[in-house]
């Protein structure tokens, strides 16, 4: 992903939102050696979509990106050593403080994997356990090899669920890239995602809705794969996968509840499709993010512990 494309997608994710994007890019001459993606948020009231107002109210710098729950939203070239990475993150904090002004009260680093903790932890910072992420290393020649490695009950249920989806005459399943040119409506995806995400957000983990503009930009991409489930013209569920040569990322998943007309088999069917595709193209692993950890462990996923780091303004930079 290029930094320019990354900024376009980050900007689209915050269109009309109470969270505003901030992208820092580190260069060594003409070469990009790292980047940090974040949002900044201000005072909010329930139901308010008002944008934050730097230099006019308290501001929090939240180092995460909408739709991302697999780990820290910073990346560095492999040849950048740990001490240099820490120095660059401190420079990012100083630049953010200059940009956002006196009202910046601190920085929140979410989803920090334990090996990366020394990059952001320091005297004065608050470090707490955070919900961890998950991944699935791939070592099987086929998706059946993966299914065969699971417990007897899980094998039976997965095969039953995928068979029901395949045999449902009133269900249409489509997979592919560049879907905006075909059959998907970005506004419909945004609304289904909003309804799904509202059930997951909490006071300490607020989640800004992803607007139609975000899905419009994603659906145009040839490296973003979408699995969708329709009953006639009604969208029941969708799953987005960010393709990568070695570690594709399972992104937003959203579905109607069974009581809303949805189908519970679709969640597991989407995993089978994602893993089948990953094995066929020969990647090393798939990143699956947070949530439903017990279910994911039963599917053979590995749990990745995460930390939550709060850095007050006086300890920044």
C-alpha positions as a Markdown table, in Angstrom:
| # | Residue | x | y | z |
|---|---|---|---|---|
| 1 | Unk | 0.0 | 0.0 | 0.0 |
| 2 | Unk | 1.5 | 3.4 | -1.0 |
| 3 | Unk | 1.4 | 6.2 | 1.5 |
| 4 | Unk | -0.8 | 8.3 | -0.9 |
| 5 | Unk | -3.3 | 5.5 | -1.2 |
| 6 | Unk | -3.2 | 5.0 | 2.5 |
| 7 | Unk | -4.0 | 8.7 | 3.1 |
| 8 | Unk | -6.9 | 8.6 | 0.6 |
| 9 | Unk | -8.5 | 5.7 | 2.4 |
| 10 | Unk | -7.9 | 7.1 | 5.8 |
| 11 | Unk | -9.4 | 10.4 | 4.8 |
| 12 | Unk | -12.4 | 8.7 | 3.3 |
| 13 | Unk | -12.9 | 6.7 | 6.5 |
| 14 | Unk | -13.4 | 9.9 | 8.5 |
| 15 | Unk | -15.7 | 11.8 | 6.1 |
| 16 | Unk | -18.4 | 13.5 | 8.2 |
| 17 | Unk | -17.0 | 11.8 | 11.3 |
| 18 | Unk | -16.2 | 12.9 | 14.9 |
| 19 | Unk | -12.8 | 11.5 | 14.4 |
| 20 | Unk | -10.2 | 13.1 | 12.0 |
| 21 | Unk | -7.3 | 11.4 | 10.4 |
| 22 | Unk | -3.6 | 12.1 | 10.8 |
| 23 | Unk | -1.0 | 10.3 | 8.8 |
| 24 | Unk | 2.8 | 10.8 | 9.4 |
| 25 | Unk | 5.3 | 9.6 | 6.8 |
| 26 | Unk | 9.0 | 9.1 | 7.5 |
| 27 | Unk | 11.5 | 9.5 | 4.7 |
| 28 | Unk | 15.1 | 8.9 | 4.2 |
| 29 | Unk | 15.8 | 10.9 | 1.2 |
| 30 | Unk | 13.3 | 9.8 | -1.5 |
| 31 | Unk | 12.6 | 6.5 | 0.3 |
| 32 | Unk | 9.7 | 6.1 | 2.6 |
| 33 | Unk | 10.9 | 4.2 | 5.7 |
| 34 | Unk | 7.8 | 4.3 | 7.9 |
| 35 | Unk | 4.4 | 5.7 | 8.6 |
| 36 | Unk | 2.0 | 6.2 | 11.5 |
| 37 | Unk | -1.8 | 6.3 | 11.0 |
| 38 | Unk | -4.0 | 7.8 | 13.7 |
| 39 | Unk | -7.2 | 9.9 | 14.3 |
| 40 | Unk | -7.7 | 12.7 | 16.7 |
| 41 | Unk | -10.9 | 13.2 | 18.6 |
| 42 | Unk | -12.4 | 16.0 | 20.7 |
| 43 | Unk | -15.2 | 16.3 | 23.3 |
| 44 | Unk | -18.3 | 14.4 | 22.2 |
| 45 | Unk | -21.9 | 14.0 | 23.4 |
| 46 | Unk | -23.9 | 10.8 | 22.6 |
| 47 | Unk | -25.2 | 11.0 | 19.0 |
| 48 | Unk | -22.9 | 13.9 | 18.1 |
| 49 | Unk | -21.0 | 13.8 | 14.8 |
| 50 | Unk | -19.3 | 17.1 | 15.4 |
| 51 | Unk | -15.7 | 17.2 | 14.2 |
| 52 | Unk | -12.9 | 17.9 | 16.7 |
| 53 | Unk | -11.7 | 21.5 | 17.1 |
| 54 | Unk | -8.0 | 21.7 | 17.7 |
| 55 | Unk | -6.9 | 24.7 | 19.8 |
| 56 | Unk | -10.5 | 25.2 | 21.0 |
| 57 | Unk | -11.1 | 22.1 | 23.1 |
| 58 | Unk | -9.3 | 19.1 | 24.7 |
| 59 | Unk | -8.0 | 16.7 | 22.0 |
| 60 | Unk | -6.9 | 13.1 | 22.2 |
| 61 | Unk | -4.6 | 11.6 | 19.7 |
| 62 | Unk | -5.8 | 8.0 | 19.1 |
| 63 | Unk | -3.2 | 5.9 | 17.3 |
| 64 | Unk | -5.5 | 3.5 | 15.5 |
| 65 | Unk | -7.4 | 3.5 | 12.2 |
| 66 | Unk | -11.1 | 2.9 | 11.5 |
| 67 | Unk | -11.8 | -0.6 | 10.4 |
| 68 | Unk | -8.4 | -1.9 | 11.6 |
| 69 | Unk | -8.1 | -4.2 | 14.7 |
| 70 | Unk | -5.1 | -6.4 | 14.0 |
| 71 | Unk | -2.3 | -4.5 | 15.6 |
| 72 | Unk | -0.5 | -1.2 | 15.8 |
| 73 | Unk | -1.1 | 1.3 | 13.0 |
| 74 | Unk | 2.5 | 2.1 | 12.4 |
| 75 | Unk | 4.9 | 0.4 | 10.0 |
| 76 | Unk | 8.6 | 0.6 | 9.4 |
| 77 | Unk | 11.0 | -0.7 | 6.8 |
| 78 | Unk | 12.8 | -3.9 | 7.9 |
| 79 | Unk | 16.1 | -2.1 | 8.0 |
| 80 | Unk | 14.9 | 0.5 | 10.6 |
| 81 | Unk | 16.3 | -0.7 | 14.0 |
| 82 | Unk | 14.2 | -0.6 | 17.2 |
| 83 | Unk | 15.9 | 2.4 | 18.7 |
| 84 | Unk | 15.4 | 4.4 | 15.5 |
| 85 | Unk | 11.7 | 3.4 | 15.4 |
| 86 | Unk | 11.2 | 4.6 | 19.0 |
| 87 | Unk | 12.9 | 7.9 | 18.0 |
| 88 | Unk | 10.6 | 8.3 | 15.0 |
| 89 | Unk | 7.5 | 7.7 | 17.1 |
| 90 | Unk | 8.6 | 10.4 | 19.5 |
| 91 | Unk | 9.1 | 12.7 | 16.6 |
| 92 | Unk | 5.6 | 11.9 | 15.4 |
| 93 | Unk | 4.3 | 12.8 | 18.9 |
| 94 | Unk | 6.1 | 16.2 | 18.8 |
| 95 | Unk | 4.8 | 17.0 | 15.3 |
| 96 | Unk | 1.3 | 16.1 | 16.4 |
| 97 | Unk | 1.5 | 18.3 | 19.5 |
| 98 | Unk | 2.6 | 21.2 | 17.3 |
| 99 | Unk | -0.2 | 20.6 | 14.9 |
| 100 | Unk | -3.0 | 20.1 | 17.4 |
| 101 | Unk | -1.9 | 22.8 | 19.8 |
| 102 | Unk | -2.3 | 23.3 | 23.6 |
| 103 | Unk | -5.5 | 21.3 | 23.8 |
| 104 | Unk | -3.8 | 17.9 | 23.1 |
| 105 | Unk | -4.1 | 16.1 | 26.4 |
| 106 | Unk | -2.2 | 12.9 | 25.4 |
| 107 | Unk | -1.8 | 10.0 | 23.0 |
| 108 | Unk | -3.5 | 6.6 | 23.2 |
| 109 | Unk | -1.7 | 3.6 | 21.5 |
| 110 | Unk | -4.1 | 0.8 | 21.0 |
| 111 | Unk | -3.4 | -2.8 | 20.0 |
| 112 | Unk | 0.2 | -2.8 | 20.9 |
| 113 | Unk | 1.7 | -6.3 | 20.6 |
| 114 | Unk | 4.0 | -7.1 | 23.5 |
| 115 | Unk | 7.2 | -7.1 | 21.4 |
| 116 | Unk | 6.5 | -3.6 | 20.3 |
| 117 | Unk | 5.7 | -2.3 | 23.8 |
| 118 | Unk | 9.2 | -0.8 | 24.4 |
| 119 | Unk | 8.6 | 1.5 | 21.4 |
| 120 | Unk | 5.9 | 3.5 | 23.2 |
| 121 | Unk | 6.0 | 2.6 | 26.9 |
| 122 | Unk | 7.8 | 5.1 | 29.1 |
| 123 | Unk | 7.8 | 6.7 | 32.5 |
| 124 | Unk | 4.5 | 8.3 | 33.1 |
| 125 | Unk | 2.6 | 6.1 | 30.7 |
| 126 | Unk | -0.3 | 3.9 | 31.7 |
| 127 | Unk | -0.1 | 0.4 | 30.3 |
| 128 | Unk | -3.0 | -2.0 | 30.6 |
| 129 | Unk | -4.1 | -5.3 | 29.0 |
| 130 | Unk | -6.2 | -4.8 | 25.8 |
| 131 | Unk | -8.3 | -7.4 | 23.9 |
| 132 | Unk | -5.8 | -9.3 | 21.8 |
| 133 | Unk | -5.7 | -10.1 | 18.1 |
| 134 | Unk | -5.7 | -13.4 | 16.3 |
| 135 | Unk | -3.9 | -15.0 | 13.3 |
| 136 | Unk | -3.9 | -18.3 | 11.5 |
| 137 | Unk | -0.5 | -19.7 | 10.3 |
| 138 | Unk | -1.0 | -21.7 | 7.1 |
| 139 | Unk | 0.7 | -25.0 | 6.6 |
| 140 | Unk | -1.9 | -27.1 | 4.8 |
| 141 | Unk | -2.0 | -27.9 | 1.1 |
| 142 | Unk | -5.8 | -27.4 | 1.0 |
| 143 | Unk | -8.7 | -25.9 | 3.0 |
| 144 | Unk | -9.7 | -29.5 | 3.8 |
| 145 | Unk | -6.4 | -30.0 | 5.5 |
| 146 | Unk | -7.2 | -27.1 | 7.8 |
| 147 | Unk | -10.7 | -28.3 | 8.5 |
| 148 | Unk | -9.3 | -31.8 | 9.1 |
| 149 | Unk | -7.0 | -30.4 | 11.8 |
| 150 | Unk | -9.9 | -29.2 | 14.0 |
| 151 | Unk | -11.9 | -31.0 | 16.6 |
| 152 | Unk | -14.5 | -33.5 | 15.6 |
| 153 | Unk | -17.4 | -31.2 | 16.5 |
| 154 | Unk | -15.9 | -28.2 | 14.8 |
| 155 | Unk | -15.2 | -30.2 | 11.6 |
| 156 | Unk | -18.8 | -31.4 | 11.5 |
| 157 | Unk | -20.3 | -28.0 | 12.1 |
| 158 | Unk | -18.1 | -26.2 | 9.5 |
| 159 | Unk | -18.9 | -28.8 | 6.8 |
| 160 | Unk | -22.6 | -28.6 | 7.7 |
| 161 | Unk | -22.6 | -24.8 | 7.6 |
| 162 | Unk | -20.8 | -24.5 | 4.3 |
| 163 | Unk | -23.0 | -27.2 | 2.8 |
| 164 | Unk | -26.1 | -25.3 | 3.8 |
| 165 | Unk | -24.8 | -22.1 | 2.2 |
| 166 | Unk | -23.9 | -23.9 | -1.0 |
| 167 | Unk | -27.3 | -25.6 | -1.2 |
| 168 | Unk | -29.4 | -22.5 | -0.4 |
| 169 | Unk | -31.2 | -21.8 | -3.6 |
| 170 | Unk | -32.3 | -18.3 | -2.4 |
| 171 | Unk | -28.8 | -17.2 | -1.4 |
| 172 | Unk | -26.3 | -15.6 | -3.8 |
| 173 | Unk | -22.6 | -15.5 | -2.7 |
| 174 | Unk | -20.1 | -13.5 | -4.7 |
| 175 | Unk | -16.3 | -13.0 | -4.2 |
| 176 | Unk | -13.9 | -10.8 | -6.0 |
| 177 | Unk | -12.0 | -7.5 | -6.3 |
| 178 | Unk | -13.2 | -4.2 | -7.9 |
| 179 | Unk | -16.7 | -4.9 | -6.8 |
| 180 | Unk | -17.9 | -1.3 | -7.1 |
| 181 | Unk | -18.1 | -1.8 | -10.8 |
| 182 | Unk | -20.4 | -4.8 | -10.4 |
| 183 | Unk | -23.0 | -5.3 | -7.8 |
| 184 | Unk | -22.3 | -3.6 | -4.4 |
| 185 | Unk | -23.6 | -0.4 | -3.1 |
| 186 | Unk | -21.1 | 1.5 | -0.8 |
| 187 | Unk | -24.0 | 3.1 | 1.1 |
| 188 | Unk | -25.6 | -0.3 | 1.8 |
| 189 | Unk | -22.3 | -1.6 | 3.1 |
| 190 | Unk | -21.8 | 1.4 | 5.3 |
| 191 | Unk | -25.3 | 1.1 | 6.9 |
| 192 | Unk | -24.9 | -2.6 | 7.6 |
| 193 | Unk | -21.5 | -2.0 | 9.0 |
| 194 | Unk | -22.8 | 0.8 | 11.2 |
| 195 | Unk | -25.5 | -1.4 | 12.7 |
| 196 | Unk | -23.1 | -4.2 | 13.3 |
| 197 | Unk | -20.4 | -1.9 | 14.8 |
| 198 | Unk | -22.8 | -0.2 | 17.2 |
| 199 | Unk | -23.2 | -3.5 | 19.0 |
| 200 | Unk | -19.4 | -3.7 | 19.6 |
| 201 | Unk | -18.5 | -0.2 | 20.6 |
| 202 | Unk | -18.0 | 0.8 | 24.3 |
| 203 | Unk | -17.2 | 3.8 | 26.3 |
| 204 | Unk | -13.5 | 3.0 | 26.3 |
| 205 | Unk | -13.5 | 1.7 | 22.7 |
| 206 | Unk | -15.6 | 4.1 | 20.7 |
| 207 | Unk | -15.8 | 3.3 | 17.0 |
| 208 | Unk | -16.5 | 6.0 | 14.5 |
| 209 | Unk | -18.9 | 4.7 | 11.8 |
| 210 | Unk | -17.3 | 4.0 | 8.4 |
| 211 | Unk | -19.0 | 6.1 | 5.8 |
| 212 | Unk | -20.0 | 5.2 | 2.3 |
| 213 | Unk | -17.0 | 7.0 | 0.9 |
| 214 | Unk | -14.7 | 4.6 | 2.7 |
| 215 | Unk | -16.4 | 1.5 | 1.1 |
| 216 | Unk | -16.5 | 3.3 | -2.2 |
| 217 | Unk | -12.8 | 3.7 | -2.2 |
| 218 | Unk | -12.2 | 0.1 | -1.1 |
| 219 | Unk | -14.5 | -1.4 | -3.7 |
| 220 | Unk | -12.5 | 0.3 | -6.4 |
| 221 | Unk | -9.3 | -1.5 | -5.4 |
| 222 | Unk | -8.0 | -4.5 | -7.1 |
| 223 | Unk | -6.2 | -5.6 | -3.9 |
| 224 | Unk | -9.3 | -5.5 | -1.7 |
| 225 | Unk | -11.4 | -8.7 | -1.9 |
| 226 | Unk | -15.1 | -8.7 | -0.9 |
| 227 | Unk | -17.3 | -11.7 | 0.0 |
| 228 | Unk | -21.0 | -10.8 | -0.1 |
| 229 | Unk | -24.2 | -12.7 | 0.7 |
| 230 | Unk | -27.5 | -11.6 | -0.8 |
| 231 | Unk | -31.0 | -12.9 | -0.5 |
| 232 | Unk | -32.6 | -11.6 | -3.7 |
| 233 | Unk | -31.6 | -7.9 | -3.6 |
| 234 | Unk | -31.1 | -7.8 | 0.1 |
| 235 | Unk | -27.5 | -7.7 | 1.5 |
| 236 | Unk | -27.3 | -10.1 | 4.4 |
| 237 | Unk | -23.6 | -10.0 | 5.2 |
| 238 | Unk | -20.2 | -9.1 | 3.8 |
| 239 | Unk | -16.5 | -9.6 | 4.6 |
| 240 | Unk | -13.6 | -7.5 | 3.4 |
| 241 | Unk | -10.1 | -8.9 | 3.0 |
| 242 | Unk | -7.1 | -6.7 | 2.4 |
| 243 | Unk | -4.8 | -8.7 | 0.1 |
| 244 | Unk | -1.1 | -9.1 | 0.8 |
| 245 | Unk | 1.7 | -11.2 | -0.6 |
| 246 | Unk | 2.4 | -13.0 | 2.7 |
| 247 | Unk | -0.2 | -11.8 | 5.3 |
| 248 | Unk | -3.6 | -10.8 | 4.1 |
| 249 | Unk | -5.8 | -9.1 | 6.6 |
| 250 | Unk | -9.5 | -10.0 | 7.3 |
| 251 | Unk | -11.1 | -6.6 | 7.7 |
| 252 | Unk | -14.6 | -5.4 | 8.4 |
| 253 | Unk | -17.3 | -8.1 | 8.8 |
| 254 | Unk | -20.9 | -7.1 | 9.1 |
| 255 | Unk | -24.2 | -9.1 | 9.0 |
| 256 | Unk | -27.8 | -9.0 | 9.9 |
| 257 | Unk | -28.8 | -10.9 | 13.0 |
| 258 | Unk | -31.0 | -14.0 | 12.5 |
| 259 | Unk | -33.9 | -12.1 | 14.0 |
| 260 | Unk | -33.4 | -9.4 | 11.4 |
| 261 | Unk | -33.5 | -11.9 | 8.6 |
| 262 | Unk | -29.9 | -12.9 | 8.6 |
| 263 | Unk | -28.4 | -16.4 | 8.7 |
| 264 | Unk | -25.9 | -17.6 | 11.3 |
| 265 | Unk | -24.1 | -19.9 | 9.0 |
| 266 | Unk | -22.6 | -17.0 | 7.0 |
| 267 | Unk | -20.0 | -16.0 | 9.6 |
| 268 | Unk | -18.3 | -19.5 | 9.5 |
| 269 | Unk | -18.7 | -19.8 | 5.7 |
| 270 | Unk | -16.8 | -16.6 | 5.2 |
| 271 | Unk | -13.8 | -18.0 | 7.2 |
| 272 | Unk | -13.7 | -21.0 | 5.0 |
| 273 | Unk | -13.7 | -18.9 | 1.9 |
| 274 | Unk | -11.0 | -16.6 | 3.2 |
| 275 | Unk | -8.8 | -19.5 | 4.3 |
| 276 | Unk | -9.4 | -21.4 | 1.1 |
| 277 | Unk | -8.3 | -18.4 | -1.0 |
| 278 | Unk | -5.2 | -17.8 | 1.2 |
| 279 | Unk | -4.0 | -21.4 | 0.9 |
| 280 | Unk | -4.6 | -21.4 | -2.9 |
| 281 | Unk | -2.5 | -18.3 | -3.4 |
| 282 | Unk | 0.2 | -19.6 | -1.0 |
| 283 | Unk | 0.4 | -16.9 | 1.7 |
| 284 | Unk | 2.0 | -17.7 | 5.1 |
| 285 | Unk | -0.7 | -16.5 | 7.4 |
| 286 | Unk | -4.0 | -14.6 | 7.7 |
| 287 | Unk | -4.6 | -11.9 | 10.3 |
| 288 | Unk | -8.1 | -12.0 | 11.7 |
| 289 | Unk | -8.2 | -9.2 | 14.3 |
| 290 | Unk | -10.1 | -9.1 | 17.6 |
| 291 | Unk | -13.4 | -10.4 | 18.8 |
| 292 | Unk | -15.0 | -13.8 | 19.2 |
| 293 | Unk | -11.7 | -15.2 | 20.5 |
| 294 | Unk | -13.2 | -18.4 | 21.8 |
| 295 | Unk | -14.7 | -19.2 | 18.4 |
| 296 | Unk | -11.4 | -18.4 | 16.6 |
| 297 | Unk | -9.4 | -20.5 | 19.0 |
| 298 | Unk | -11.7 | -23.4 | 18.2 |
| 299 | Unk | -10.8 | -22.8 | 14.5 |
| 300 | Unk | -7.1 | -23.2 | 15.2 |
| 301 | Unk | -6.3 | -19.5 | 15.3 |
| 302 | Unk | -3.4 | -18.2 | 17.5 |
| 303 | Unk | -4.1 | -15.5 | 20.1 |
| 304 | Unk | -1.8 | -12.5 | 20.0 |
| 305 | Unk | -1.8 | -10.6 | 23.4 |
| 306 | Unk | -2.1 | -6.8 | 23.1 |
| 307 | Unk | -1.5 | -3.8 | 25.4 |
| 308 | Unk | -3.2 | -0.4 | 25.7 |
| 309 | Unk | -0.8 | 2.5 | 26.3 |
| 310 | Unk | -1.9 | 6.0 | 27.4 |
| 311 | Unk | 0.8 | 8.7 | 27.2 |
| 312 | Unk | -0.1 | 12.0 | 28.9 |
| 313 | Unk | 0.9 | 15.2 | 27.2 |
| 314 | Unk | 3.8 | 15.9 | 29.6 |
| 315 | Unk | 5.4 | 12.5 | 28.8 |
| 316 | Unk | 5.0 | 12.8 | 25.0 |
| 317 | Unk | 7.9 | 13.3 | 22.6 |
